[in-house]
């Protein structure tokens, strides 16, 4: 007699418990009652023949066997999703369905809008909904199932950890530049790469960073630490245009990736930074097993194609 395999729905509940921490949170996330979640997990223990949960006061924690099963379950569920993706998502005239796409603000204009225009022309049955979010919020929304595909970034000097259940594909990388007011006394001059020790001359300068994400702050702090000082952050703005404007008005200095600089300005200068500062990296993110779903795969190709044509 062949032993029955664990139910996929119960495996999902165990993975959610590992991620969320409490039965109540799993019940709220899945729509089950708390008692129903508990009963399903008890049945799962019987199916696998091992103790998966241990009581801790009024709560429960995963046993070593439970933690190990979660590791297996994540891979199993991803493969199931991948198989389903290959069997659905296509209509009579190509990819069909809805993709909820999140993007950071700086990639909407150069990448996402051209990709959406192209998709509307080539795949009218494909519906893409766009949302603007910072990477931290995007990853939370993806884990909650509220976003299907996303564009995020990190810095090689400040790498971003991606939660279990999500995977990334890098599609672009940009050099970092020091942004200074034109005529600044510590401008090394055109064509010069700014070495880390030279940044020490800007120890008294006011620095400009992002107001929402923590990555830009951390990048500035780490770069300045490498140069031997703690930066004085005076402005926090989200608009890259405002960063350029503030720098051009002599109100601060900043670190910007190539796509964030406004090269047409004559009141700002941009100087390449020491390679030790690293790069800004752009990634596409999807849930494990979802990359093969035709609508997502089609949007991915369109974004990558737009990225190849985009400046910077």
TORGUMAR-397040 format. One record per residue: x, y, z of N, C-alpha, C, CB in turn. Coordinates in steps of 0.02 Angstrom, whole numbers, padded with zeros to 5 digits, always signed. Glycine has a CB too. Layout:
N
XYZXYZXYZXYZ ...
//
This chain:
312
+00042-00060+00000+00000+00000+00000+00044+00063+00000-00048+00000+00062 +00028+00110-00043+00067+00172-00048+00042+00222+00004+00063+00202-00119 +00088+00249+00044+00069+00299+00093+00044+00362+00059+00128+00315+00140 -00009+00394+00085-00035+00455+00055+00015+00512+00061-00102+00475+00087 +00017+00555+00010+00061+00613+00012+00028+00670+00051+00079+00636-00060 +00067+00715+00080+00038+00772+00116-00003+00816+00069+00094+00814+00148 -00057+00843+00096-00100+00888+00058-00064+00955+00046-00168+00900+00095 -00067+00980-00017-00032+01041-00034-00059+01101+00006-00037+01055-00108 -00124+01102+00017-00153+01157+00055-00127+01159+00126-00229+01151+00056 -00117+01101+00156-00090+01099+00224-00016+01119+00225-00099+01029+00254 +00020+01100+00172+00089+01123+00167+00093+01199+00164+00124+01092+00105 +00046+01229+00126+00045+01302+00122+00032+01333+00190-00008+01325+00071 -00013+01303+00229-00027+01329+00296+00036+01326+00340-00084+01290+00328 +00074+01272+00334+00135+01266+00373+00186+01320+00353+00165+01196+00365 +00193+01331+00288+00238+01383+00264+00216+01452+00289+00242+01383+00187 +00151+01465+00287+00125+01529+00312+00138+01537+00387+00050+01536+00297 +00130+01482+00425+00144+01485+00497+00217+01501+00509+00125+01419+00531 +00262+01472+00470+00333+01486+00476+00347+01559+00462+00374+01441+00428 +00312+01588+00413+00323+01657+00394+00291+01707+00441+00297+01669+00323 +00229+01693+00463+00190+01741+00502+00196+01731+00577+00118+01736+00482 +00210+01670+00599+00225+01660+00670+00169+01637+00715+00251+01720+00697 +00105+01652+00698+00050+01632+00741-00007+01602+00701+00024+01692+00782 -00046+01558+00734-00105+01529+00702-00155+01584+00682-00139+01478+00750 -00162+01634+00727-00210+01688+00713-00191+01726+00650-00213+01736+00773 -00126+01739+00641-00104+01775+00581-00115+01733+00519-00030+01794+00587 -00104+01667+00524-00116+01623+00467-00191+01622+00450-00091+01551+00482 -00233+01620+00502-00305+01620+00491-00328+01684+00456-00343+01612+00557 -00300+01741+00479-00318+01804+00448-00295+01808+00376-00289+01862+00487 -00236+01781+00362-00208+01784+00295-00245+01738+00247-00134+01765+00296 -00267+01679+00271-00296+01628+00227-00372+01627+00226-00272+01561+00247 -00403+01659+00276-00476+01657+00278-00504+01598+00317-00503+01656+00209 -00462+01553+00339-00483+01498+00383-00494+01525+00453-00432+01440+00382 -00533+01487+00494-00535+01501+00565-00472+01474+00598-00598+01471+00597 -00456+01502+00657-00396+01479+00692-00399+01405+00708-00386+01520+00756 -00458+01382+00730-00466+01311+00747-00457+01267+00685-00534+01298+00779 -00481+01292+00627-00473+01253+00565-00400+01247+00546-00513+01286+00508 -00362+01302+00554-00291+01300+00540-00257+01248+00585-00258+01369+00549 -00274+01250+00649-00245+01202+00696-00260+01130+00677-00270+01217+00766 -00323+01118+00658-00343+01049+00639-00306+01026+00576-00419+01046+00628 -00300+01070+00527-00265+01051+00465-00192+01034+00479-00269+01109+00413 -00160+01073+00523-00090+01059+00539-00083+00995+00579-00059+01118+00577 -00133+00980+00620-00132+00916+00657-00137+00857+00608-00189+00913+00709 -00180+00865+00557-00186+00813+00506-00121+00806+00468-00244+00828+00458 -00088+00863+00454-00024+00861+00419+00028+00821+00459+00001+00932+00405 +00028+00830+00524+00074+00791+00566+00061+00716+00558+00066+00811+00639 -00002+00698+00554-00019+00627+00544+00003+00603+00476-00095+00616+00553 -00005+00647+00425+00013+00627+00357+00088+00615+00350-00009+00681+00307 +00129+00655+00384+00201+00648+00376+00231+00604+00431+00235+00716+00378 +00191+00589+00482+00215+00545+00535+00268+00575+00579+00240+00483+00506 +00264+00642+00590+00315+00675+00632+00282+00734+00668+00375+00699+00589 +00309+00750+00726+00286+00808+00764+00313+00871+00732+00307+00803+00839 +00270+00914+00709+00290+00974+00673+00288+01037+00716+00247+00984+00613 +00245+01037+00768+00235+01096+00809+00244+01078+00882+00165+01125+00797 +00268+01127+00920+00276+01118+00992+00246+01180+01027+00351+01108+01012 +00207+01170+01082+00177+01228+01115+00228+01269+01153+00123+01204+01164 +00219+01335+01150+00260+01382+01188+00211+01432+01219+00315+01418+01142 +00190+01420+01280+00137+01460+01310+00073+01450+01270+00157+01535+01311 +00044+01505+01248-00018+01502+01209-00003+01497+01134-00061+01563+01223 +00059+01499+01117+00078+01497+01046+00111+01430+01031+00125+01556+01028 +00132+01422+00969+00168+01362+00948+00230+01383+00910+00123+01316+00905 +00279+01339+00909+00338+01350+00867+00350+01287+00827+00400+01367+00911 +00385+01294+00772+00402+01237+00731+00457+01196+00765+00423+01259+00660 +00448+01131+00763+00501+01086+00785+00554+01083+00731+00473+01014+00802 +00612+01053+00745+00661+01044+00691+00632+01007+00631+00722+01005+00717 +00589+00957+00643+00557+00922+00587+00511+00969+00549+00517+00861+00613 +00476+01013+00586+00432+01061+00553+00470+01110+00510+00391+01098+00604 +00527+01134+00536+00568+01180+00498+00596+01147+00435+00626+01207+00541 +00615+01084+00442+00641+01049+00383+00587+01038+00331+00671+00981+00404 +00526+01022+00355+00471+01013+00307+00454+01078+00271+00409+00986+00343 +00459+01134+00306+00448+01199+00273+00498+01209+00216+00454+01258+00324 +00561+01191+00228+00611+01198+00175+00591+01157+00114+00680+01175+00200 +00569+01095+00126+00546+01053+00070+00483+01082+00038+00533+00981+00094 +00437+01106+00080+00372+01130+00056+00379+01190+00009+00326+01148+00114 +00426+01235+00026+00436+01294-00017+00455+01272-00087+00491+01340+00013 +00501+01224-00092+00520+01199-00158+00464+01162-00193+00580+01153-00152 +00427+01120-00155+00371+01082-00185+00318+01129-00212+00340+01034-00132 +00299+01178-00172+00246+01224-00193+00269+01267-00253+00226+01270-00136 +00334+01284-00254+00359+01322-00311+00356+01281-00375+00432+01345-00298 +00372+01217-00371+00369+01175-00431+00297+01166-00454+00401+01107-00417 +00251+01161-00407+00180+01155-00425+00157+01219-00460+00137+01141-00363 +00177+01277-00432+00158+01340-00464+00187+01345-00534+00181+01399-00421 +00249+01323-00541+00281+01325-00607+00244+01282-00657+00355+01302-00601 +00223+01223-00635+00185+01179-00680+00118+01210-00699+00174+01111-00647 +00085+01239-00650+00020+01272-00665+00030+01330-00714-00012+01297-00600 +00085+01367-00703+00099+01424-00746+00105+01404-00819+00162+01459-00724 +00137+01347-00830+00148+01325-00898+00083+01301-00931+00199+01269-00900 +00033+01285-00890-00030+01259-00916-00085+01311-00919-00053+01201-00873 -00070+01372-00900-00121+01425-00901-00089+01491-00921-00157+01431-00833 -00130+01541-00925-00104+01608-00939-00099+01625-01012-00039+01615-00909 -00122+01582-01056-00120+01597-01128-00190+01593-01157-00073+01549-01165 -00207+01643-01197-00271+01642-01232-00260+01624-01305-00305+01710-01227 -00313+01632-01344-00310+01615-01415-00262+01660-01452-00379+01619-01446 -00251+01720-01426-00209+01769-01461-00148+01788-01420-00249+01832-01478 -00122+01741-01382-00062+01754-01343-00076+01760-01269-00028+01816-01368 -00029+01787-01231-00037+01793-01158-00100+01831-01140+00024+01826-01127 -00136+01806-01091-00197+01838-01068-00200+01835-00993-00260+01804-01099 -00222+01889-00962-00228+01891-00889-00204+01957-00861-00190+01834-00858 -00204+01961-00795-00184+02022-00761-00118+02013-00725-00239+02044-00711 -00074+02061-00732-00010+02062-00695-00008+02126-00654+00051+02056-00743 -00001+02120-00589+00006+02178-00545+00081+02192-00537-00029+02166-00475 +00102+02247-00565+00174+02264-00570+00190+02322-00524+00193+02281-00643 +00239+02312-00481+00263+02366-00437+00330+02389-00462+00267+02342-00363 +00342+02454-00456+00405+02482-00480+00427+02539-00435+00399+02507-00553 +00492+02548-00429+00519+02607-00397+00508+02666-00444+00595+02599-00378 +00504+02726-00416+00488+02785-00456+00537+02797-00513+00485+02846-00412 +00602+02785-00500+00652+02803-00550+00651+02760-00612+00720+02799-00519 +00617+02702-00610+00614+02659-00670+00548+02664-00707+00628+02588-00651 +00500+02701-00679+00434+02704-00712+00440+02736-00780+00385+02743-00668 +00470+02795-00784+00473+02832-00848+00518+02799-00899+00496+02903-00836 +00581+02781-00882+00625+02754-00934+00611+02682-00953+00696+02760-00912 +00583+02642-00907+00574+02570-00921+00502+02548-00925+00609+02530-00868 +00464+02563-00873+00397+02534-00867+00349+02562-00918+00369+02544-00797 +00347+02628-00925+00299+02657-00973+00312+02633-01045+00303+02733-00971 +00374+02634-01070+00385+02607-01137+00365+02533-01143+00458+02615-01157 +00378+02494-01090+00360+02423-01091+00284+02415-01094+00388+02387-01030 +00247+02455-01056+00174+02450-01055+00144+02470-01123+00145+02493-00999 +00173+02521-01153+00149+02542-01219+00159+02486-01270+00186+02606-01243 +00217+02455-01269+00231+02400-01314+00185+02341-01301+00304+02379-01308 +00174+02325-01238+00131+02269-01221+00059+02281-01243+00132+02256-01145 +00036+02342-01237-00033+02357-01258-00041+02347-01333-00051+02430-01239 +00011+02362-01370+00007+02354-01443+00013+02281-01463+00062+02394-01476 +00058+02243-01430+00072+02175-01452+00027+02122-01418+00143+02158-01438 +00003+02137-01357-00034+02087-01319-00095+02120-01287+00010+02054-01265 -00146+02136-01326-00204+02172-01299-00242+02134-01245-00251+02190-01355 -00236+02068-01243-00271+02029-01192-00234+02028-01125-00281+01958-01216 -00175+02058-01123-00135+02060-01062-00147+02127-01027-00059+02050-01078 -00167+02123-00965-00184+02183-00926-00132+02192-00871-00256+02178-00896 -00098+02249-00873-00046+02263-00823-00067+02322-00780+00023+02277-00857 -00069+02312-00714-00085+02365-00667-00021+02387-00633-00138+02341-00614 -00007+02452-00634+00056+02478-00608+00047+02510-00539+00085+02530-00656 +00094+02495-00494+00095+02524-00427+00166+02548-00412+00072+02472-00373 +00172+02607-00383+00237+02633-00364+00250+02621-00290+00242+02709-00381 +00304+02585-00275+00322+02571-00206+00397+02568-00198+00289+02505-00182 +00421+02582-00138+00491+02570-00121+00502+02495-00113+00511+02608-00056 +00564+02470-00122+00577+02398-00120+00552+02363-00058+00649+02386-00127 +00562+02393+00002+00541+02359+00063+00467+02344+00063+00559+02401+00125 +00426+02393+00044+00354+02383+00043+00334+02335-00012+00318+02450+00033 +00369+02339-00069+00354+02294-00125+00363+02221-00104+00400+02309-00184 +00417+02205-00070+00429+02135-00050+00376+02111-00001+00499+02129-00018 +00353+02154+00043+00299+02136+00090+00234+02121+00051+00287+02192+00142 +00220+02163+00002+00159+02154-00038+00162+02090-00079+00148+02214-00084 +00222+02073-00104+00230+02012-00143+00219+01951-00099+00300+02010-00175 +00246+01952-00038+00236+01896+00008+00163+01888+00026+00278+01905+00071 +00127+01943+00029+00056+01941+00045+00013+01921-00015+00033+02008+00071 +00044+01917-00074+00007+01898-00134-00028+01956-00169-00043+01847-00117 -00010+02018-00151-00043+02076-00180-00007+02104-00241-00049+02130-00127 +00053+02081-00255+00092+02102-00313+00119+02039-00347+00151+02151-00292 +00120+02039-00414+00142+01981-00452+00215+01986-00476+00097+01970-00511 +00235+02047-00492+00302+02059-00521+00325+02127-00499+00301+02053-00599 +00390+02135-00489+00414+02200-00464+00483+02216-00490+00415+02201-00388 +00497+02282-00492+00563+02307-00506+00589+02339-00442+00563+02358-00566 +00646+02314-00418+00677+02343-00359+00750+02355-00373+00668+02295-00297 +00785+02384-00324+00856+02397-00333+00891+02384-00267+00869+02469-00357 +00956+02378-00270+00998+02382-00211+01065+02411-00232+01007+02313-00176 +01109+02419-00184+01177+02441-00198+01224+02383-00181+01196+02505-00157 +01275+02373-00221+01320+02317-00207+01354+02326-00139+01373+02311-00262 +01359+02389-00116+01387+02402-00050+01336+02393+00005+01416+02473-00048 +01271+02391-00014+01216+02381+00034+01168+02329+00004+01177+02450+00050 +01189+02266+00000+01148+02215-00032+01082+02204+00005+01186+02150-00038 +01030+02187-00034+00963+02177-00005+00949+02102+00001+00909+02211-00049 +00924+02082+00059+00903+02012+00070+00832+02003+00043+00908+01993+00145 +00822+01950+00004+00755+01936-00023+00725+01878+00016+00759+01919-00099 +00664+01886+00042+00633+01834+00084+00625+01768+00047+00566+01858+00109 +00623+01714+00085+00609+01648+00058+00541+01649+00024+00610+01594+00114 +00538+01617-00034+00477+01616-00073+00478+01664-00131+00419+01632-00029 +00527+01709-00132+00535+01756-00187+00603+01745-00219+00527+01830-00163 +00609+01761-00283+00674+01756-00317+00683+01816-00362+00680+01690-00357 +00746+01833-00376+00762+01894-00413+00803+01877-00475+00800+01944-00369 +00798+01921-00525+00839+01917-00585+00867+01986-00599+00799+01889-00646 +00932+01994-00596+00962+02059-00609+00960+02073-00684+01035+02062-00583 +00942+02135-00702+00939+02153-00773+00976+02217-00790+00868+02159-00794 +01003+02251-00739+01040+02312-00754+01087+02328-00697+00992+02372-00767 +01140+02365-00712+01188+02386-00661+01215+02454-00682+01246+02334-00653 +01220+02500-00635+01242+02568-00651+01297+02591-00605+01183+02616-00646 +01341+02632-00632+01395+02661-00592+01368+02717-00548+01452+02687-00637 +01405+02733-00495+01386+02786-00449+01427+02849-00462+01395+02763-00376 +01393+02907-00455+01425+02971-00467+01416+03018-00408+01398+03003-00531 +01466+03058-00396+01461+03112-00347+01429+03172-00381+01531+03130-00317 +01378+03200-00349+01340+03256-00377+01358+03319-00337+01264+03243-00375 +01386+03369-00372+01410+03430-00340+01383+03492-00375+01488+03432-00340 +01376+03548-00339+01360+03610-00373+01416+03629-00421+01347+03667-00322 +01399+03656-00478+01451+03679-00525+01494+03732-00490+01419+03707-00590 +01559+03726-00501+01605+03774-00471+01622+03759-00398+01577+03841-00475 +01602+03701-00374+01617+03682-00305+01692+03679-00294+01584+03614-00286 +01715+03702-00237+01787+03706-00223+01822+03639-00222+01798+03741-00158 +01784+03585-00211+01815+03518-00208+01797+03476-00269+01794+03483-00144 +01778+03507-00323+01766+03471-00386+01833+03448-00414+01727+03515-00438 +01843+03382-00423+01909+03359-00448+01920+03375-00522+01915+03285-00438 +01866+03396-00557+01874+03414-00627+01847+03360-00674+01946+03426-00643 +01831+03381-00737+01803+03334-00786+01849+03275-00799+01789+03370-00851 +01818+03216-00808+01855+03157-00825+01891+03124-00767+01903+03173-00877 +01888+03154-00708+01922+03125-00650+01876+03078-00613+01946+03181-00604 +01902+03022-00590+01866+02978-00544+01884+02999-00473+01884+02902-00557 +01832+03007-00432+01843+03031-00364+01864+02973-00320+01778+03064-00336 +01925+02974-00296+01951+02923-00250+01920+02932-00181+02028+02925-00246 +01915+02878-00143+01884+02882-00077+01917+02934-00031+01887+02814-00044 +01984+02937-00028+02013+02987+00016+01992+03059-00001+02089+02982+00013 +01979+03072-00066+01959+03139-00087+01891+03158-00059+01957+03144-00162 +01848+03108-00046+01782+03122-00018+01788+03153+00051+01740+03059-00014 +01843+03141+00085+01854+03171+00151+01850+03246+00151+01920+03149+00179 +01862+03277+00094+01857+03350+00088+01785+03374+00095+01885+03373+00021 +01737+03327+00088+01666+03345+00093+01637+03328+00162+01626+03310+00039 +01681+03320+00211+01657+03302+00278+01610+03354+00308+01717+03292+00325 +01619+03417+00289+01576+03470+00316+01518+03487+00271+01618+03533+00328 +01513+03454+00214+01459+03469+00167+01392+03442+00192+01474+03439+00098 +01338+03470+00168+01272+03443+00182+01254+03391+00129+01219+03500+00183 +01231+03333+00150+01217+03278+00104+01141+03271+00093+01246+03213+00131 +01124+03247+00034+01053+03238+00015+01041+03163+00007+01036+03277-00052 +00988+03137+00039+00971+03066+00032+00895+03059+00022+00994+03026+00094 +00874+02996+00015+00804+02978+00005+00766+02984+00072+00798+02907-00024 +00701+02999+00069+00663+03005+00131+00625+02942+00150+00615+03063+00126 +00616+02895+00102+00574+02837+00115+00614+02774+00128+00526+02826+00057 +00659+02757+00083+00697+02696+00092+00758+02707+00135+00718+02668+00024 +00782+02655+00167+00841+02660+00210+00906+02648+00172+00835+02611+00267 +00901+02621+00112+00961+02601+00075+01006+02660+00057+00942+02564+00012 +00975+02715+00036+01015+02773+00014+01052+02803+00073+00970+02825-00020 +01017+02808+00130+01050+02831+00191+01110+02787+00208+01001+02833+00250 +01099+02722+00207+01152+02676+00225+01210+02679+00177+01124+02604+00229 +01195+02687+00112+01248+02693+00063+01292+02754+00078+01219+02699-00008 +01260+02812+00089+01298+02873+00103+01340+02863+00166+01250+02934+00112 +01311+02833+00218+01348+02823+00280+01408+02776+00270+01301+02794+00335 +01398+02723+00232+01453+02675+00222+01508+02706+00179+01427+02611+00189 +01489+02741+00127+01539+02772+00083+01579+02824+00122+01505+02804+00021 +01544+02865+00160+01579+02917+00198+01622+02885+00253+01528+02966+00230 +01599+02829+00282+01639+02795+00332+01704+02769+00301+01600+02736+00363 +01699+02744+00239+01760+02722+00205+01808+02780+00193+01742+02689+00138 +01779+02840+00186+01821+02899+00176+01843+02930+00242+01784+02951+00134 +01818+02903+00299+01843+02925+00363+01802+02978+00399+01909+02951+00355 +01738+02987+00381+01697+03036+00417+01624+03015+00419+01704+03106+00385 +01585+03048+00461+01513+03036+00467+01477+03092+00430+01490+03033+00542 +01434+03076+00381+01402+03129+00341+01351+03169+00382+01368+03098+00281 +01344+03231+00363+01292+03274+00392+01235+03278+00341+01321+03347+00409 +01182+03241+00355+01125+03237+00308+01078+03295+00322+01088+03168+00314 +01067+03337+00271+01027+03397+00281+00961+03397+00242+01066+03458+00260 +00956+03356+00190+00895+03354+00150+00876+03281+00137+00903+03393+00083 +00811+03267+00140+00785+03200+00123+00727+03210+00074+00762+03160+00188 +00739+03192+00013+00687+03200-00039+00685+03136-00082+00702+03263-00084 +00626+03123-00110+00617+03063-00150+00628+03075-00225+00548+03034-00139 +00615+03135-00247+00620+03151-00318+00694+03161-00337+00580+03215-00335 +00715+03122-00387+00784+03131-00412+00792+03201-00443+00801+03077-00463 +00739+03227-00472+00743+03295-00499+00758+03345-00444+00676+03314-00535 +00727+03336-00385+00740+03381-00330+00811+03374-00303+00691+03369-00273 +00839+03314-00305+00908+03304-00285+00953+03346-00330+00928+03229-00288 +00942+03341-00396+00981+03381-00444+00971+03456-00432+00962+03363-00516 +00909+03475-00418+00893+03546-00408+00927+03573-00346+00817+03555-00402 +00924+03535-00291+00956+03557-00229+01032+03562-00237+00939+03508-00172 +01061+03513-00270+01133+03515-00281+01152+03575-00325+01158+03450-00314 +01112+03586-00378+01126+03642-00423+01120+03709-00389+01080+03639-00482 +01077+03713-00337+01068+03775-00300+01121+03784-00246+00999+03778-00269 +01168+03736-00242+01221+03741-00192+01198+03722-00122+01247+03810-00192 +01144+03683-00117+01116+03667-00052+01135+03598-00027+01042+03672-00055 +01179+03563-00063+01199+03497-00040+01235+03459-00094+01140+03459-00016 +01263+03401-00073+01296+03355-00120+01262+03287-00112+01374+03351-00107 +01270+03244-00161+01235+03180-00160+01272+03127-00199+01164+03188-00189 +01253+03064-00187+01275+03008-00227+01216+02987-00271+01301+02949-00182 +01226+02982-00336+01172+02962-00382+01198+02909-00429+01146+03023-00421 +01153+02863-00447+01168+02816-00501+01161+02853-00567+01120+02755-00498 +01187+02823-00619+01189+02857-00685+01120+02878-00709+01220+02812-00736 +01069+02837-00696+01002+02853-00721+00971+02912-00684+00957+02793-00716 +00999+02931-00627+00969+02985-00588+00998+03054-00602+00977+02971-00516 +01050+03058-00643+01081+03123-00655+01047+03158-00714+01157+03115-00669 +01043+03224-00708+01014+03266-00761+01071+03301-00797+00961+03318-00733 +01097+03269-00848+01159+03292-00881+01150+03357-00919+01184+03239-00927 +01088+03377-00932+01077+03439-00969+01088+03501-00925+01007+03440-00998 +01092+03491-00860+01098+03548-00815+01168+03578-00819+01081+03528-00742 +01173+03644-00813+01239+03677-00812+01257+03701-00742+01241+03735-00861 +01212+03688-00693+01226+03709-00624+01249+03651-00580+01164+03741-00594 +01256+03590-00610+01277+03531-00573+01332+03496-00611+01216+03484-00561 +01378+03465-00575+01429+03423-00607+01424+03353-00577+01501+03453-00599 +01441+03304-00618+01437+03234-00597+01505+03201-00609+01380+03196-00635 +01533+03173-00556+01599+03142-00561+01595+03069-00540+01650+03180-00518 +01623+03026-00582+01624+02954-00566+01660+02942-00501+01657+02914-00623 +01633+02895-00462+01662+02879-00397+01708+02819-00401+01607+02867-00346 +01752+02814-00353+01797+02757-00344+01757+02692-00351+01831+02761-00275 +01782+02643-00390+01747+02579-00397+01731+02544-00331+01787+02533-00440 +01768+02561-00278+01755+02532-00212+01685+02551-00186+01808+02553-00162 +01658+02605-00212+01590+02625-00193+01538+02576-00219+01574+02696-00219 +01556+02540-00272+01511+02489-00299+01462+02518-00350+01474+02456-00244 +01407+02483-00359+01358+02500-00411+01287+02496-00383+01366+02454-00472 +01241+02524-00420+01169+02514-00406+01145+02460-00453+01128+02582-00415 +01111+02409-00425+01088+02352-00465+01012+02350-00467+01116+02286-00435 +00986+02334-00526+00913+02331-00535+00892+02259-00546+00891+02376-00595 +00838+02240-00513+00814+02171-00515+00739+02169-00531+00828+02136-00448 +00719+02114-00562+00649+02095-00566+00638+02042-00512+00630+02067-00637 +00580+02045-00479+00564+01999-00425+00497+01966-00439+00563+02035-00357 +00493+01901-00428+00430+01864-00433+00429+01810-00380+00421+01833-00504 +00371+01783-00366+00367+01727-00320+00396+01665-00354+00294+01715-00298 +00426+01623-00314+00454+01560-00340+00400+01522-00379+00481+01516-00282 +00419+01498-00437+00373+01459-00478+00330+01500-00525+00329+01420-00434 +00334+01567-00521+00290+01609-00562+00323+01635-00625+00266+01668-00521 +00389+01627-00631+00424+01656-00689+00399+01627-00754+00498+01645-00682 +00376+01564-00754+00355+01533-00816+00284+01549-00837+00362+01461-00811 +00245+01582-00794+00176+01600-00812+00178+01647-00871+00138+01631-00751 +00145+01632-00926+00152+01673-00987+00142+01748-00978+00103+01649-01037 +00091+01771-00941+00086+01844-00933+00147+01875-00899+00024+01861-00893 +00172+01843-00846+00231+01870-00811+00292+01866-00856+00243+01833-00745 +00301+01809-00889+00359+01801-00933+00359+01854-00988+00360+01731-00964 +00299+01871-01013+00294+01921-01067+00311+01990-01041+00223+01920-01096 +00287+02008-00981+00303+02073-00953+00378+02078-00938+00262+02086-00888 +00407+02024-00913+00479+02023-00899+00519+02038-00963+00500+01955-00870 +00501+02005-01017+00536+02017-01080+00529+02089-01103+00510+01970-01135 +00470+02118-01094+00458+02187-01116+00499+02236-01075+00384+02204-01111 +00504+02224-01010+00542+02269-00966+00617+02264-00982+00530+02252-00892 +00641+02203-00991+00712+02194-01007+00728+02226-01074+00730+02118-01008 +00683+02219-01122+00693+02249-01188+00695+02325-01182+00638+02228-01237 +00650+02354-01142+00650+02426-01132+00713+02448-01096+00587+02447-01092 +00737+02407-01050+00798+02424-01015+00858+02425-01061+00810+02375-00960 +00859+02383-01111+00913+02383-01159+00914+02445-01202+00909+02323-01202 +00854+02476-01210+00850+02536-01251+00854+02600-01211+00785+02535-01291 +00847+02593-01144+00845+02652-01102+00915+02680-01091+00813+02637-01035 +00920+02746-01087+00985+02776-01073+01008+02759-01003+00982+02851-01082 +01075+02754-00994+01103+02742-00928+01097+02671-00908+01069+02784-00877 
//
